[in-house]
Protein backbone atom coordinates (compact mmCIF):
# COMPACT_ATOMS: atom_id res chain seq x y z
CA UNK A 1 0.00 0.00 0.00
CA UNK A 2 1.31 3.44 -0.95
CA UNK A 3 1.56 6.00 1.84
CA UNK A 4 -0.27 9.20 0.92
CA UNK A 5 1.78 12.42 1.00
CA UNK A 6 1.43 14.45 4.21
CA UNK A 7 -0.90 17.41 4.43
CA UNK A 8 -0.87 20.39 6.76
CA UNK A 9 -3.33 20.06 9.64
CA UNK A 10 -5.90 22.79 10.08
CA UNK A 11 -4.81 25.62 12.36
CA UNK A 12 -8.19 27.33 12.52
CA UNK A 13 -8.78 28.77 15.95
CA UNK A 14 -5.10 28.75 16.93
CA UNK A 15 -3.86 31.89 15.15
CA UNK A 16 -4.10 34.35 18.07
CA UNK A 17 -2.22 32.02 20.43
CA UNK A 18 0.57 31.12 17.99
CA UNK A 19 1.02 34.70 16.80
CA UNK A 20 1.63 35.82 20.35
CA UNK A 21 3.75 32.72 20.91
CA UNK A 22 6.11 33.67 18.12
CA UNK A 23 6.63 37.06 19.71
CA UNK A 24 7.62 35.27 22.90
CA UNK A 25 10.02 33.02 20.97
CA UNK A 26 11.54 36.01 19.16
CA UNK A 27 12.12 37.71 22.50
CA UNK A 28 13.90 34.61 23.84
CA UNK A 29 16.11 34.33 20.78
CA UNK A 30 16.90 38.04 20.66
CA UNK A 31 17.61 38.14 24.39
CA UNK A 32 20.18 35.40 23.94
CA UNK A 33 22.01 37.56 21.38
CA UNK A 34 21.37 35.09 18.57
CA UNK A 35 20.24 37.73 16.07
CA UNK A 36 23.42 39.78 16.37
CA UNK A 37 26.03 39.68 13.60
CA UNK A 38 28.78 37.06 13.81
CA UNK A 39 31.48 38.90 11.86
CA UNK A 40 34.41 36.99 13.34
CA UNK A 41 32.89 33.64 12.40
CA UNK A 42 32.20 34.83 8.87
CA UNK A 43 35.73 36.19 8.52
CA UNK A 44 36.96 32.69 9.35
CA UNK A 45 34.59 31.25 6.73
CA UNK A 46 35.86 33.75 4.14
CA UNK A 47 39.45 32.86 4.99
CA UNK A 48 38.81 29.10 4.88
CA UNK A 49 37.04 29.31 1.52
CA UNK A 50 39.79 31.58 0.16
CA UNK A 51 42.48 29.10 1.20
CA UNK A 52 40.58 26.19 -0.33
CA UNK A 53 40.01 28.06 -3.59
CA UNK A 54 43.58 29.32 -3.87
CA UNK A 55 45.00 25.93 -2.92
CA UNK A 56 42.81 24.15 -5.45
CA UNK A 57 43.81 26.54 -8.24
CA UNK A 58 47.49 26.10 -7.36
CA UNK A 59 47.25 22.31 -7.54
CA UNK A 60 45.21 22.60 -10.75
CA UNK A 61 47.98 24.54 -12.50
CA UNK A 62 50.72 22.34 -10.98
CA UNK A 63 49.10 19.08 -12.15
CA UNK A 64 48.67 20.30 -15.69
CA UNK A 65 47.14 18.02 -18.35
CA UNK A 66 46.48 14.96 -16.20
CA UNK A 67 43.47 12.71 -15.63
CA UNK A 68 44.12 13.11 -11.91
CA UNK A 69 42.44 16.47 -12.39
CA UNK A 70 39.10 14.67 -12.17
CA UNK A 71 39.74 14.23 -8.44
CA UNK A 72 40.31 17.95 -8.27
CA UNK A 73 36.99 18.45 -10.06
CA UNK A 74 35.33 16.67 -7.13
CA UNK A 75 37.19 18.98 -4.74
CA UNK A 76 36.06 22.06 -6.67
CA UNK A 77 32.44 20.84 -6.54
CA UNK A 78 32.70 21.02 -2.74
CA UNK A 79 34.37 24.45 -2.81
CA UNK A 80 31.81 25.83 -5.28
CA UNK A 81 28.96 24.74 -3.01
CA UNK A 82 30.60 26.30 0.03
CA UNK A 83 30.91 29.58 -1.90
CA UNK A 84 27.22 29.31 -2.85
CA UNK A 85 26.34 28.90 0.84
CA UNK A 86 28.02 32.26 1.53
CA UNK A 87 25.93 33.82 -1.24
CA UNK A 88 22.83 32.34 0.39
CA UNK A 89 23.74 33.91 3.73
CA UNK A 90 24.43 37.27 2.09
CA UNK A 91 21.01 37.16 0.43
CA UNK A 92 19.44 36.84 3.87
CA UNK A 93 21.61 39.70 5.23
CA UNK A 94 23.12 37.39 7.81
CA UNK A 95 26.69 38.60 7.40
CA UNK A 96 26.48 42.38 7.78
CA UNK A 97 23.81 44.68 9.21
CA UNK A 98 23.37 46.70 6.00
CA UNK A 99 22.08 45.57 2.62
CA UNK A 100 24.92 47.09 0.58
CA UNK A 101 27.75 45.12 2.21
CA UNK A 102 25.76 41.88 1.99
CA UNK A 103 25.00 42.54 -1.67
CA UNK A 104 28.68 43.09 -2.44
CA UNK A 105 29.46 39.68 -0.95
CA UNK A 106 26.47 38.11 -2.68
CA UNK A 107 27.26 39.44 -6.16
CA UNK A 108 30.93 38.49 -5.78
CA UNK A 109 30.13 34.91 -4.78
CA UNK A 110 27.47 34.67 -7.48
CA UNK A 111 30.13 35.63 -9.99
CA UNK A 112 32.58 33.08 -8.59
CA UNK A 113 30.17 30.18 -9.09
CA UNK A 114 28.25 31.44 -12.14
CA UNK A 115 24.92 32.17 -10.45
CA UNK A 116 22.60 35.15 -10.69
CA UNK A 117 22.51 36.59 -7.19
CA UNK A 118 19.48 38.78 -8.02
CA UNK A 119 17.49 35.81 -9.32
CA UNK A 120 18.45 33.73 -6.31
CA UNK A 121 17.36 36.41 -3.82
CA UNK A 122 14.01 36.93 -5.57
CA UNK A 123 13.14 33.24 -5.77
CA UNK A 124 14.46 32.35 -2.33
CA UNK A 125 12.59 35.22 -0.69
CA UNK A 126 9.36 33.95 -2.24
CA UNK A 127 10.13 30.46 -0.95
CA UNK A 128 10.73 31.72 2.59
CA UNK A 129 7.47 33.67 2.56
CA UNK A 130 5.44 30.66 1.37
CA UNK A 131 7.32 27.40 2.10
CA UNK A 132 5.70 24.31 0.56
CA UNK A 133 2.64 26.35 -0.44
CA UNK A 134 0.91 24.84 -3.45
CA UNK A 135 0.25 28.27 -4.98
CA UNK A 136 3.24 30.37 -4.08
CA UNK A 137 6.44 28.41 -3.39
CA UNK A 138 8.70 28.44 -6.48
CA UNK A 139 10.84 25.66 -4.97
CA UNK A 140 8.05 23.12 -5.50
CA UNK A 141 7.19 24.41 -8.97
CA UNK A 142 9.59 22.19 -10.94
CA UNK A 143 8.39 21.01 -14.38
CA UNK A 144 9.76 17.45 -14.14
CA UNK A 145 8.88 16.76 -10.49
CA UNK A 146 5.61 16.71 -8.55
CA UNK A 147 5.33 17.22 -4.80
CA UNK A 148 1.56 16.94 -4.49
CA UNK A 149 -1.12 14.71 -6.08
CA UNK A 150 -2.54 17.77 -7.84
CA UNK A 151 0.79 18.51 -9.52
CA UNK A 152 1.12 14.87 -10.57
CA UNK A 153 -2.39 14.75 -12.02
CA UNK A 154 -1.67 17.83 -14.16
CA UNK A 155 1.39 16.25 -15.83
CA UNK A 156 1.15 15.42 -19.53
CA UNK A 157 3.28 13.65 -22.13
CA UNK A 158 6.75 12.32 -21.28
CA UNK A 159 6.76 14.36 -18.06
CA UNK A 160 3.91 12.18 -16.80
CA UNK A 161 6.11 9.09 -17.08
CA UNK A 162 9.02 10.92 -15.41
CA UNK A 163 6.89 11.96 -12.46
CA UNK A 164 5.61 8.41 -12.12
CA UNK A 165 9.22 7.29 -11.69
CA UNK A 166 10.55 10.46 -10.07
CA UNK A 167 11.87 8.75 -6.96
CA UNK A 168 14.28 6.78 -9.18
CA UNK A 169 15.14 9.78 -11.36
CA UNK A 170 15.65 12.26 -8.52
CA UNK A 171 19.38 11.68 -8.00
CA UNK A 172 20.24 11.51 -11.74
CA UNK A 173 18.31 14.75 -12.27
CA UNK A 174 20.46 16.47 -9.66
CA UNK A 175 23.45 16.03 -11.98
CA UNK A 176 21.72 18.60 -14.21
CA UNK A 177 20.98 21.07 -11.40
CA UNK A 178 24.22 22.99 -11.82
CA UNK A 179 23.57 23.48 -15.52
CA UNK A 180 20.01 24.53 -14.76
CA UNK A 181 21.27 27.22 -12.37
CA UNK A 182 23.62 28.58 -15.05
CA UNK A 183 20.88 28.62 -17.70
CA UNK A 184 18.48 30.35 -15.31
CA UNK A 185 21.11 32.99 -14.54
CA UNK A 186 21.76 33.77 -18.22
CA UNK A 187 18.06 33.82 -19.07
CA UNK A 188 17.25 36.16 -16.18
CA UNK A 189 19.96 38.60 -17.24
CA UNK A 190 18.97 38.56 -20.92
CA UNK A 191 15.33 39.16 -19.98
CA UNK A 192 16.40 41.90 -17.54
CA UNK A 193 14.55 40.19 -14.71
CA UNK A 194 17.22 41.16 -12.17
CA UNK A 195 17.80 44.54 -10.49
CA UNK A 196 21.31 44.99 -11.97
CA UNK A 197 21.39 43.16 -15.33
CA UNK A 198 24.59 44.83 -16.57
CA UNK A 199 26.49 43.95 -13.40
CA UNK A 200 25.19 40.39 -13.37
CA UNK A 201 25.88 40.00 -17.08
CA UNK A 202 29.47 41.19 -16.65
CA UNK A 203 30.00 38.79 -13.73
CA UNK A 204 28.59 35.85 -15.68
CA UNK A 205 30.77 36.63 -18.70
CA UNK A 206 33.85 36.99 -16.47
CA UNK A 207 33.04 33.66 -14.83
CA UNK A 208 32.56 31.84 -18.14
CA UNK A 209 35.72 33.29 -19.69
CA UNK A 210 37.85 32.66 -16.60
CA UNK A 211 36.49 29.18 -15.88
CA UNK A 212 36.43 27.77 -19.41
CA UNK A 213 39.61 29.60 -20.38
CA UNK A 214 41.57 28.09 -17.47
CA UNK A 215 40.18 24.58 -17.98
CA UNK A 216 40.84 24.44 -21.73
CA UNK A 217 44.22 26.20 -21.40
CA UNK A 218 45.62 23.80 -18.82
CA UNK A 219 43.98 20.53 -19.89
CA UNK A 220 43.65 18.68 -23.17
CA UNK A 221 40.24 19.17 -24.85
CA UNK A 222 38.96 15.73 -23.76
CA UNK A 223 40.23 16.20 -20.21
CA UNK A 224 38.70 19.68 -20.08
CA UNK A 225 35.27 18.39 -21.12
CA UNK A 226 35.49 15.57 -18.56
CA UNK A 227 36.57 18.04 -15.85
CA UNK A 228 33.62 20.36 -16.56
CA UNK A 229 31.12 17.48 -16.64
CA UNK A 230 32.35 16.04 -13.31
CA UNK A 231 32.64 19.42 -11.59
CA UNK A 232 29.28 20.82 -12.70
CA UNK A 233 27.46 17.52 -12.21
CA UNK A 234 28.70 16.94 -8.68
CA UNK A 235 28.14 20.58 -7.77
CA UNK A 236 24.49 20.14 -8.76
CA UNK A 237 24.24 16.94 -6.74
CA UNK A 238 25.79 18.58 -3.67
CA UNK A 239 23.48 21.60 -3.94
CA UNK A 240 20.44 19.36 -4.37
CA UNK A 241 21.37 17.11 -1.45
CA UNK A 242 21.92 20.17 0.75
CA UNK A 243 18.54 21.75 0.00
CA UNK A 244 16.26 18.73 -0.64
CA UNK A 245 15.90 17.43 2.95
CA UNK A 246 14.71 20.80 4.22
CA UNK A 247 11.11 20.74 2.97
CA UNK A 248 10.64 17.92 0.44
CA UNK A 249 8.39 15.26 1.90
CA UNK A 250 7.05 17.65 4.51
CA UNK A 251 3.37 18.74 4.47
CA UNK A 252 2.14 20.80 1.53
CA UNK A 253 -0.03 23.83 2.34
CA UNK A 254 -3.09 23.52 0.08
CA UNK A 255 -3.95 26.20 -2.46
CA UNK A 256 -5.88 29.05 -0.87
CA UNK A 257 -4.93 28.20 2.72
CA UNK A 258 -3.00 30.76 4.78
CA UNK A 259 -1.16 30.16 8.05
CA UNK A 260 0.62 32.27 10.66
CA UNK A 261 4.40 32.55 10.50
CA UNK A 262 5.12 30.14 13.33
CA UNK A 263 2.95 27.31 11.99
CA UNK A 264 3.85 27.55 8.33
CA UNK A 265 7.60 27.60 9.01
CA UNK A 266 7.73 24.85 11.64
CA UNK A 267 5.21 22.45 10.08
CA UNK A 268 6.81 22.53 6.62
CA UNK A 269 10.48 22.33 7.68
CA UNK A 270 12.73 19.46 8.70
CA UNK A 271 15.98 19.62 10.66
CA UNK A 272 18.77 17.14 9.93
CA UNK A 273 20.63 15.73 12.92
CA UNK A 274 24.42 15.78 13.00
CA UNK A 275 27.48 17.33 14.53
CA UNK A 276 29.63 20.26 13.53
CA UNK A 277 30.96 18.48 10.44
CA UNK A 278 27.40 18.28 9.11
CA UNK A 279 26.89 21.94 10.00
CA UNK A 280 29.77 22.81 7.67
CA UNK A 281 28.81 20.28 5.00
CA UNK A 282 25.24 21.60 4.74
CA UNK A 283 26.07 25.26 5.31
CA UNK A 284 23.81 25.44 8.37
CA UNK A 285 20.78 24.40 6.32
CA UNK A 286 20.40 21.37 8.58
CA UNK A 287 18.84 23.84 11.07
CA UNK A 288 16.05 24.58 8.65
CA UNK A 289 13.36 25.26 11.24
CA UNK A 290 15.44 27.90 13.00
CA UNK A 291 16.59 29.34 9.69
CA UNK A 292 13.03 29.72 8.41
CA UNK A 293 11.75 31.23 11.63
CA UNK A 294 14.64 33.72 11.73
CA UNK A 295 16.11 33.99 8.21
CA UNK A 296 18.46 36.83 9.19
CA UNK A 297 19.99 34.84 12.05
CA UNK A 298 23.70 34.35 11.22
CA UNK A 299 24.55 30.79 10.33
CA UNK A 300 27.00 30.34 13.26
CA UNK A 301 24.16 31.03 15.75
CA UNK A 302 21.72 28.43 14.42
CA UNK A 303 23.22 25.58 16.45
CA UNK A 304 22.72 27.53 19.69
CA UNK A 305 19.18 28.53 18.71
CA UNK A 306 18.09 24.95 18.00
CA UNK A 307 17.43 23.76 21.60
CA UNK A 308 15.66 27.04 22.40
CA UNK A 309 13.28 26.66 19.45
CA UNK A 310 12.71 22.95 20.05
CA UNK A 311 11.84 23.51 23.70
CA UNK A 312 9.46 26.31 22.75
CA UNK A 313 7.70 24.15 20.14
CA UNK A 314 7.37 21.29 22.60
CA UNK A 315 5.88 23.61 25.22
CA UNK A 316 3.33 24.93 22.68
CA UNK A 317 2.42 21.49 21.25
CA UNK A 318 3.97 22.17 17.84
CA UNK A 319 5.47 19.20 15.95
CA UNK A 320 9.22 19.69 15.63
CA UNK A 321 10.70 17.39 12.98
CA UNK A 322 14.30 16.18 13.35
CA UNK A 323 15.84 13.19 11.63
CA UNK A 324 19.20 11.81 10.56
CA UNK A 325 20.73 12.51 7.13
CA UNK A 326 20.01 9.10 5.58
CA UNK A 327 16.48 8.98 6.93
CA UNK A 328 15.81 12.51 5.65
CA UNK A 329 16.69 11.45 2.10
CA UNK A 330 14.64 8.27 2.51
CA UNK A 331 11.63 10.38 3.51
CA UNK A 332 12.10 12.60 0.46
CA UNK A 333 12.25 9.60 -1.88
CA UNK A 334 9.26 7.91 -0.22
CA UNK A 335 7.24 11.09 -0.68
CA UNK A 336 8.18 11.38 -4.35
CA UNK A 337 7.38 7.70 -4.84
CA UNK A 338 3.97 8.09 -3.19
CA UNK A 339 3.05 11.18 -5.21
CA UNK A 340 4.00 9.45 -8.47
CA UNK A 341 2.22 6.19 -7.65
CA UNK A 342 -1.06 6.94 -9.51
CA UNK A 343 0.91 7.60 -12.70
CA UNK A 344 2.58 4.19 -12.53
CA UNK A 345 -0.68 2.26 -12.41
CA UNK A 346 -1.79 0.84 -15.78
CA UNK A 347 -5.02 2.34 -17.08
CA UNK A 348 -6.88 -0.49 -18.73
CA UNK A 349 -10.58 -0.95 -19.62
CA UNK A 350 -12.99 -1.00 -16.68
CA UNK A 351 -13.73 -4.38 -15.15
CA UNK A 352 -16.95 -6.03 -16.40
N, C-alpha and C positions, 0 to 999 in steps of 0.2 A: 504494500500500500504506500502511495506517495504522500509524504507529509506536505500539507498545504503551507504556502508562504505565510509568515507572521503578519498580523495587522495591528495597527495601533489601537489600544483600548480607548473607549470613550472617556473624556475628561470633563464632561459636562457636570457642572456643579462644583468643580474643584478649583476653578480659575482664581477666585479671590484669595484662597488660602495659599496656592502655589506662587502667585505673583508676589505676595508679601513674603513668602518663604525665600524666594530668590534674593530679595533685598537683604534678608538676614544672612544668607550665604555670602553674598557680595561683601557685606560688612565684615564677616569673619575672614574672608580671603584678603581683603584690603588691609584689615588690621594686622594681619600676619606679615605684611610687606610683600606679598606675592605678586602684586601688580606693578611694583617698581621696576625700573630698568635694571638689566643685569649686564652692564657694559663690559665688565672684566671678563665674564664668561664668554661673551660674544667675541671679544678680542682674542681670546684663546682659540675659539672656533675659527676665526679668520686666519690666525697664524697656522693652525694645524692644517687647514685646507690649502693655504698657500704653500706650505712645506710639501704636502702630498702632490700638489700640482707641479711645482717646480722640480721635485725629485723625479716624478714620472716623466716629465719632458726631457730631463737630463738623461735618464736611462733610455728613453726612446731614441734620442739622437745618437747615444753611445752604441746602442745595439745595431743600428743601421738596418740594411735590408736582410732581415732574419725572420724566420717563421716563429721564433720565440716571442716576437712582438704580439702574437695573439694572446699570450698571457698578460701582456701589458694592456691589451684592449679590455680585458676583464677588469684589471685594476682601474683603468680610466672610467669604466662604467660605474664603479663605486664612487670615484671622485666626482664625476659629473652629477650623480644623484645627491651627494653631500652638498655640492654647490647649489643645486636646485632647492634643497631644504632651506638654505640661507635666504634664497629669493622668496620662498614661501613665508618665512618669518618677517622679512622686510615688508611684504605685502600686507601683513597684519599689523604693522608698526610695532613689532615686539622689540626691535633692537634699539631704536632711538625714540625720544619723546615726540619729535616733530616729523611731519610727513616728508619734507624735502630730503632730509638725511636718509630716511628709509628708502625713498624712491631712488636715490643715487645708488645705494647698495643693490636694490632690486633690479634696476636697469643694467647695472654692471654684471650681475650674476646671470641675468637673462641673456646678455650678450655672450657670456662665457660658454653657456650650454646650448645656445641657439633657440631660446624660447622668447615669446613675446610677453614681457612682464605686464603690459597693459591688459592684454587679453586674459592672462592668468588672474590678475586682480579682479577684473570684472566678473569672470565666471565663478571664481572661488568665493567672492562676496555673495553672489546669488545663492551658491550652495550653502553657505553658512546661515543665510537668512531663512532658507527653506530646506533643511536636510531631509532627504528621502521623501520629499513631497511630490506626489504624482504629477502635479501641475507645474511646479516651479523650480525643481532642483535639476540644473543642467547635468549634474554628475550621474543621474540615472536616465538621461535622455541620450542613449547610445544606439545608433541605428542597427547594429548587429547583435545587441544583447537586450534581454528583457528582464526586468526586475519585479514585475507584477503580472498577474494573469491578464490584465487588460492590455498591457503592452504586447504580451505574447499573442493574444488573439488578433491584434491589429497587424501582425506581420504578414507579408505577402511574398511570393516568389521564392528565390533561393534563400532569402533571409529567414523565411519560415523554417526551413530545414536547419539552418545554422542555430537558430534559437532553440529548436528542439534538442539539439546536441550541444548546447552552449557550455555545459559543465565540462565537456571533454575538450572544447575548443578554447576555453578561457585562457589557459596558460599559453598555447601557441599564439593566440591573438595579442598577448602582451608583448611578443617580440616585435610587433608592428607599432606599439604605442609611441616609441621614440620618434619614428617617422611621422606618425600622426600629429605629434606636438609641433614638429618642424613645419609641416604643411599648414597647420592651423595658424601658426605664427606668420608665415608668408602671406596667407590669404587675408588675414586680419589687417596686415599692413597695406596690402594692395587695395583693399576695400576701404581703407581709412577708418577702420572700426576701433582704433586705439587713440588715446588722447594725443600722443606724440608720434605720428606715423613716420616723419622724417628721421627722428632719432632712432626709433625701433628699426626702421629700414636700414640705416647705416650700421647699426649693431649687428643685424642679421647678415648683411653683406660682409662685414669684417670677420664675423665668425666663420662663414662659409669659405672665404678666401684663405684665412689663417689655418683653419682645420684641414680642408682638402689640400691646400698647398703644401702644408707640412707632411701630410700622410703620403701624398704622391711624389714629393721631392725625396723623402728619405727611403721609402719602400719601393719595391718593384710594383708594376701595375696590378698584378694578381694579388700580391701581398697586401697592397693598399685596399683593394676591394674587400678582401677577407677581413682586414682590420676594421674597416668601417661597418661591415655587416655584424661582426661580433660585438663591437663597442656599442653601436646604436641599438642592436637587438637586446643585449643584456641590460643596457640602461633602461629601456622600456619595461623589461621584466621587473627590474628592481623598483622602478617608480610604481608600477602596478601593484606589486606585492607590498609596498609600503602603504599605499592608499586604500587598497581593496578591503582589508579587514575592518576598516573604521565604521562603515555603514552598510556594506553589502550583506544581505541576509538578515538585517535588522528590520523592524516593522516599517512598512510604507504608510505614509499619511495619505489617506484617500483624497481624491480630487474634491475641492470645495471645503474641506475640513481645515479649521484653523486652531492652533494650540498656543498656549503661553510659552514663553521662552524656556522656562525650566523643563517643562514636559517634553517639548519637541526636541530639545537638545539631548536630554538624558535617555529618552526612550528609543531614539534612533541611532545612538552611538554605542560603540563597543570598545572597551579598553583591552589591550593585549598585555598579558603578564610577562615580566622578565626583569632582568637586572639592568645595570648601567650600560652593559654592552648593547643590549637591545634598544635602550634609550638613544644611543648614538646611531645604531644601524637604521632605526626608523625615524630619526630626526625628531623625536619627541611625539610623533603621531600616535604612538601606542597609548598616550594619555588623551584619547580622543574626546572623552566626556568633558574633562577639564578644559581642553582646548576649545571645544565648542561653546561651553558656558562662558569662558573668558578668552576670546580669541586674541586679545592684545596681551595676555599674560606671556612674559618671556619664556621661551622653551626651557631654560634651566630651572625655572620655578615649578614646572608642572609636576615633577616627582613629589615635591613637598606638598603641593595642593591636593594630590590624590587622596590621602587618607582623610583630609578635611571634608572633601566633597562626598566621599563614600559614606562617612559617618552621618553627614547631613541627609543624604538620600535615604539611608536606613531609618533614621529618626522620623522622616516624613513619609515612609512607606513607598518610596519610589524605587522601582527595579533599577539596579546598578549592575550592568553586564561587564564581567571580566572573564577572560579565558586565555589559555596559552596560545602561542603562535600557531602550532600545527592544528589545534582544534578550531582556531579562528578561520583558517583557510578551509578546513573541512566544512564548517558551517556555511561559508560562502558558496562552495561548490554544491552542497546539498540544496541550498536555496535555489541556485540556478537550475539544478536538475529538476526540482519540484515545479518551478515555473514553466520549464520547457516540456514537462511530461505530456500535457494534452496534445502537443504538436508531434509527439512520437507515436501516438496511437493510430493504427491504421483506420481509415474511414471507409468502411465497406458498406454494402447495401443493408438496410435494416433487417433485423431478424424477422422471419415469417411469424 
